[in-house]
């Protein structure tokens, strides 16, 4: 970024979005990395135990559903049940895949597929978030995520080490986070926010009407 500074400085010299949105946001995210986000270590331990108990129980229910023991985390095991046991048509392009994108097609028709997707999501949450946070917590019980403003093809902001930006809205994982002493945590719904930002910045009347209708 520093090497590009001189090359691009003329392009961003009068860019309102760059100086008033992008750069202030960068400073906020840098401070997030430096200071860290406080989490409750006791809640992490409690949630790890509870979630793995739920996963193990759910796994046994899947065994009962198909009438045999198998590994829900194993693509070959799941493919065998789906394409041989249940007779789901093999995808002509991807073959005997267990990719979620393909499984979504059969979710409403086959209860096993729906339960398998939910089971995978449970495993992902405990491994990525609960265990991921536990591995990265510092002595002050904080995690220090790196916020990547240019880390995706779509331009969306992402985070890593640990990833804190893909937690589902209704997930219990959010209970891990706590407020700094004397502060409060608040949750807001930003649905439609981007359209309203476009309206404010562009001052285009048609966008303004659309943002009010949404």
C-alpha positions as a Markdown table, in Angstrom:
| # | Residue | x | y | z |
|---|---|---|---|---|
| 1 | Unk | 0.0 | 0.0 | 0.0 |
| 2 | Unk | 2.8 | 2.4 | 0.9 |
| 3 | Unk | 4.5 | 1.7 | -2.5 |
| 4 | Unk | 1.3 | 2.6 | -4.3 |
| 5 | Unk | 0.9 | 5.9 | -2.4 |
| 6 | Unk | 2.7 | 8.1 | -4.8 |
| 7 | Unk | 1.3 | 6.4 | -7.8 |
| 8 | Unk | -2.3 | 6.9 | -6.7 |
| 9 | Unk | -2.2 | 10.1 | -4.7 |
| 10 | Unk | -3.6 | 12.2 | -7.5 |
| 11 | Unk | -6.5 | 9.9 | -8.0 |
| 12 | Unk | -7.6 | 10.0 | -4.4 |
| 13 | Unk | -6.7 | 13.6 | -3.7 |
| 14 | Unk | -10.2 | 14.8 | -4.0 |
| 15 | Unk | -12.0 | 11.5 | -3.4 |
| 16 | Unk | -14.6 | 12.2 | -0.7 |
| 17 | Unk | -15.3 | 8.5 | -0.1 |
| 18 | Unk | -11.6 | 7.6 | 0.3 |
| 19 | Unk | -10.9 | 10.3 | 2.9 |
| 20 | Unk | -14.2 | 10.3 | 4.8 |
| 21 | Unk | -15.2 | 6.7 | 4.7 |
| 22 | Unk | -12.4 | 4.4 | 3.8 |
| 23 | Unk | -9.5 | 5.9 | 5.8 |
| 24 | Unk | -11.5 | 6.5 | 9.0 |
| 25 | Unk | -12.8 | 2.9 | 8.8 |
| 26 | Unk | -9.2 | 1.6 | 8.3 |
| 27 | Unk | -8.2 | 3.4 | 11.5 |
| 28 | Unk | -11.1 | 1.8 | 13.4 |
| 29 | Unk | -10.1 | -1.7 | 12.2 |
| 30 | Unk | -6.5 | -1.1 | 13.0 |
| 31 | Unk | -7.4 | -0.2 | 16.5 |
| 32 | Unk | -9.6 | -3.3 | 16.7 |
| 33 | Unk | -6.6 | -5.4 | 15.9 |
| 34 | Unk | -4.3 | -3.6 | 18.3 |
| 35 | Unk | -6.7 | -3.4 | 21.3 |
| 36 | Unk | -8.6 | -6.6 | 20.7 |
| 37 | Unk | -12.2 | -7.7 | 21.4 |
| 38 | Unk | -13.0 | -8.9 | 25.0 |
| 39 | Unk | -14.5 | -12.4 | 25.3 |
| 40 | Unk | -15.7 | -14.4 | 28.2 |
| 41 | Unk | -13.3 | -17.3 | 28.7 |
| 42 | Unk | -15.7 | -19.1 | 31.0 |
| 43 | Unk | -18.5 | -18.9 | 28.4 |
| 44 | Unk | -16.0 | -20.3 | 25.8 |
| 45 | Unk | -15.4 | -23.4 | 27.9 |
| 46 | Unk | -19.0 | -23.8 | 28.8 |
| 47 | Unk | -20.1 | -23.4 | 25.2 |
| 48 | Unk | -17.5 | -25.8 | 23.9 |
| 49 | Unk | -18.8 | -28.6 | 26.2 |
| 50 | Unk | -22.4 | -27.8 | 25.4 |
| 51 | Unk | -22.1 | -27.6 | 21.6 |
| 52 | Unk | -20.0 | -30.8 | 21.3 |
| 53 | Unk | -22.7 | -32.6 | 23.4 |
| 54 | Unk | -25.3 | -31.3 | 20.9 |
| 55 | Unk | -23.1 | -32.4 | 18.0 |
| 56 | Unk | -22.6 | -35.9 | 19.4 |
| 57 | Unk | -26.4 | -36.3 | 20.1 |
| 58 | Unk | -27.2 | -35.0 | 16.6 |
| 59 | Unk | -24.7 | -37.5 | 15.1 |
| 60 | Unk | -26.4 | -40.4 | 16.8 |
| 61 | Unk | -29.8 | -39.3 | 15.5 |
| 62 | Unk | -28.3 | -39.2 | 12.0 |
| 63 | Unk | -27.1 | -42.8 | 12.5 |
| 64 | Unk | -30.6 | -43.9 | 13.5 |
| 65 | Unk | -32.1 | -42.1 | 10.5 |
| 66 | Unk | -30.0 | -44.1 | 8.0 |
| 67 | Unk | -29.8 | -47.3 | 10.0 |
| 68 | Unk | -26.0 | -47.4 | 10.3 |
| 69 | Unk | -22.9 | -45.7 | 11.8 |
| 70 | Unk | -21.1 | -43.2 | 9.5 |
| 71 | Unk | -19.0 | -40.1 | 9.8 |
| 72 | Unk | -21.0 | -37.0 | 8.9 |
| 73 | Unk | -17.8 | -35.1 | 8.3 |
| 74 | Unk | -16.7 | -37.6 | 5.7 |
| 75 | Unk | -17.7 | -36.8 | 2.1 |
| 76 | Unk | -17.3 | -40.4 | 0.9 |
| 77 | Unk | -19.6 | -41.7 | 3.8 |
| 78 | Unk | -22.2 | -39.0 | 3.1 |
| 79 | Unk | -22.0 | -39.6 | -0.7 |
| 80 | Unk | -22.6 | -43.3 | -0.2 |
| 81 | Unk | -25.8 | -42.6 | 1.8 |
| 82 | Unk | -27.1 | -39.9 | -0.5 |
| 83 | Unk | -26.5 | -41.5 | -3.9 |
| 84 | Unk | -26.7 | -45.2 | -3.1 |
| 85 | Unk | -28.9 | -45.3 | 0.0 |
| 86 | Unk | -31.4 | -42.5 | -0.9 |
| 87 | Unk | -31.0 | -42.6 | -4.6 |
| 88 | Unk | -30.4 | -38.9 | -5.1 |
| 89 | Unk | -29.5 | -38.2 | -8.8 |
| 90 | Unk | -25.8 | -37.8 | -9.3 |
| 91 | Unk | -25.0 | -34.3 | -10.6 |
| 92 | Unk | -23.9 | -34.5 | -14.2 |
| 93 | Unk | -21.3 | -31.8 | -13.7 |
| 94 | Unk | -20.0 | -32.3 | -10.2 |
| 95 | Unk | -20.6 | -36.1 | -9.8 |
| 96 | Unk | -21.1 | -37.6 | -6.3 |
| 97 | Unk | -20.5 | -34.3 | -4.6 |
| 98 | Unk | -21.5 | -33.3 | -1.0 |
| 99 | Unk | -20.9 | -29.6 | -1.6 |
| 100 | Unk | -23.5 | -27.5 | 0.3 |
| 101 | Unk | -24.4 | -25.6 | -2.8 |
| 102 | Unk | -25.5 | -28.8 | -4.5 |
| 103 | Unk | -27.1 | -30.2 | -1.3 |
| 104 | Unk | -29.3 | -27.2 | -1.0 |
| 105 | Unk | -31.2 | -28.4 | -4.1 |
| 106 | Unk | -32.4 | -31.5 | -2.2 |
| 107 | Unk | -32.8 | -30.0 | 1.3 |
| 108 | Unk | -36.6 | -29.8 | 1.1 |
| 109 | Unk | -37.1 | -33.2 | -0.4 |
| 110 | Unk | -34.8 | -35.3 | 1.8 |
| 111 | Unk | -34.8 | -34.9 | 5.6 |
| 112 | Unk | -31.4 | -36.5 | 5.8 |
| 113 | Unk | -29.9 | -33.8 | 3.6 |
| 114 | Unk | -31.4 | -31.0 | 5.7 |
| 115 | Unk | -30.1 | -32.6 | 8.9 |
| 116 | Unk | -26.7 | -33.1 | 7.4 |
| 117 | Unk | -26.4 | -29.4 | 6.4 |
| 118 | Unk | -27.4 | -28.4 | 9.9 |
| 119 | Unk | -25.0 | -30.8 | 11.5 |
| 120 | Unk | -22.1 | -29.4 | 9.4 |
| 121 | Unk | -23.0 | -25.9 | 10.4 |
| 122 | Unk | -22.9 | -26.9 | 14.1 |
| 123 | Unk | -19.4 | -28.4 | 13.6 |
| 124 | Unk | -18.3 | -25.4 | 11.7 |
| 125 | Unk | -19.4 | -23.0 | 14.5 |
| 126 | Unk | -17.7 | -24.9 | 17.3 |
| 127 | Unk | -14.5 | -25.5 | 15.4 |
| 128 | Unk | -14.2 | -22.0 | 13.7 |
| 129 | Unk | -15.5 | -19.8 | 16.5 |
| 130 | Unk | -15.4 | -21.5 | 19.9 |
| 131 | Unk | -12.2 | -23.4 | 19.4 |
| 132 | Unk | -10.8 | -20.7 | 17.1 |
| 133 | Unk | -11.3 | -18.1 | 19.7 |
| 134 | Unk | -9.8 | -20.3 | 22.4 |
| 135 | Unk | -6.6 | -20.8 | 20.4 |
| 136 | Unk | -6.2 | -17.0 | 19.8 |
| 137 | Unk | -7.2 | -15.5 | 23.2 |
| 138 | Unk | -4.5 | -13.4 | 24.9 |
| 139 | Unk | -3.7 | -13.1 | 28.6 |
| 140 | Unk | -6.2 | -10.3 | 28.9 |
| 141 | Unk | -9.0 | -12.5 | 27.5 |
| 142 | Unk | -9.1 | -10.7 | 24.1 |
| 143 | Unk | -8.9 | -11.8 | 20.5 |
| 144 | Unk | -7.3 | -9.7 | 17.9 |
| 145 | Unk | -8.9 | -10.2 | 14.5 |
| 146 | Unk | -7.3 | -8.9 | 11.3 |
| 147 | Unk | -9.9 | -6.9 | 9.3 |
| 148 | Unk | -9.3 | -7.2 | 5.6 |
| 149 | Unk | -10.8 | -4.4 | 3.7 |
| 150 | Unk | -9.7 | -5.8 | 0.3 |
| 151 | Unk | -9.8 | -9.5 | 1.1 |
| 152 | Unk | -12.6 | -10.6 | -1.1 |
| 153 | Unk | -13.5 | -10.6 | -4.8 |
| 154 | Unk | -16.8 | -8.9 | -4.1 |
| 155 | Unk | -15.3 | -6.1 | -2.2 |
| 156 | Unk | -16.9 | -7.1 | 1.1 |
| 157 | Unk | -15.0 | -6.6 | 4.3 |
| 158 | Unk | -13.7 | -9.9 | 5.8 |
| 159 | Unk | -11.8 | -10.9 | 8.9 |
| 160 | Unk | -9.4 | -13.6 | 10.0 |
| 161 | Unk | -7.4 | -15.0 | 12.9 |
| 162 | Unk | -10.2 | -15.3 | 14.1 |
| 163 | Unk | -13.0 | -14.7 | 11.7 |
| 164 | Unk | -15.6 | -12.7 | 13.6 |
| 165 | Unk | -17.7 | -11.4 | 10.7 |
| 166 | Unk | -19.7 | -14.5 | 9.6 |
| 167 | Unk | -21.5 | -15.4 | 12.8 |
| 168 | Unk | -25.2 | -16.0 | 12.2 |
| 169 | Unk | -27.6 | -13.5 | 13.5 |
| 170 | Unk | -29.3 | -15.9 | 15.9 |
| 171 | Unk | -26.2 | -17.9 | 16.9 |
| 172 | Unk | -25.4 | -18.6 | 20.5 |
| 173 | Unk | -21.8 | -17.9 | 19.6 |
| 174 | Unk | -22.5 | -14.2 | 20.1 |
| 175 | Unk | -22.8 | -14.8 | 23.9 |
| 176 | Unk | -19.0 | -15.2 | 23.9 |
| 177 | Unk | -18.4 | -11.5 | 23.4 |
| 178 | Unk | -18.6 | -9.1 | 26.4 |
| 179 | Unk | -18.4 | -5.3 | 26.7 |
| 180 | Unk | -15.4 | -3.5 | 28.1 |
| 181 | Unk | -15.8 | -2.4 | 31.7 |
| 182 | Unk | -18.3 | 0.4 | 32.0 |
| 183 | Unk | -19.5 | -0.1 | 28.5 |
| 184 | Unk | -22.4 | -1.8 | 26.8 |
| 185 | Unk | -22.8 | -4.1 | 23.7 |
| 186 | Unk | -25.5 | -3.1 | 21.3 |
| 187 | Unk | -26.8 | -4.9 | 18.2 |
| 188 | Unk | -28.3 | -3.1 | 15.2 |
| 189 | Unk | -29.9 | -4.3 | 11.9 |
| 190 | Unk | -28.1 | -2.7 | 8.9 |
| 191 | Unk | -30.5 | -4.1 | 6.3 |
| 192 | Unk | -30.8 | -1.5 | 3.6 |
| 193 | Unk | -28.0 | 0.6 | 4.9 |
| 194 | Unk | -25.9 | 0.5 | 1.7 |
| 195 | Unk | -28.8 | 1.8 | -0.4 |
| 196 | Unk | -29.3 | 4.7 | 2.0 |
| 197 | Unk | -25.5 | 5.5 | 1.9 |
| 198 | Unk | -25.7 | 5.6 | -1.8 |
| 199 | Unk | -28.6 | 8.0 | -1.6 |
| 200 | Unk | -26.9 | 10.3 | 0.9 |
| 201 | Unk | -23.7 | 10.4 | -1.2 |
| 202 | Unk | -25.1 | 10.6 | -4.7 |
| 203 | Unk | -28.1 | 12.9 | -3.9 |
| 204 | Unk | -29.9 | 11.2 | -6.7 |
| 205 | Unk | -33.7 | 11.6 | -6.2 |
| 206 | Unk | -34.6 | 8.2 | -7.7 |
| 207 | Unk | -32.2 | 6.4 | -5.2 |
| 208 | Unk | -33.8 | 8.4 | -2.4 |
| 209 | Unk | -37.3 | 7.2 | -3.3 |
| 210 | Unk | -36.1 | 3.6 | -3.6 |
| 211 | Unk | -34.4 | 3.7 | -0.2 |
| 212 | Unk | -37.6 | 4.9 | 1.4 |
| 213 | Unk | -39.7 | 2.2 | -0.3 |
| 214 | Unk | -37.4 | -0.7 | 0.7 |
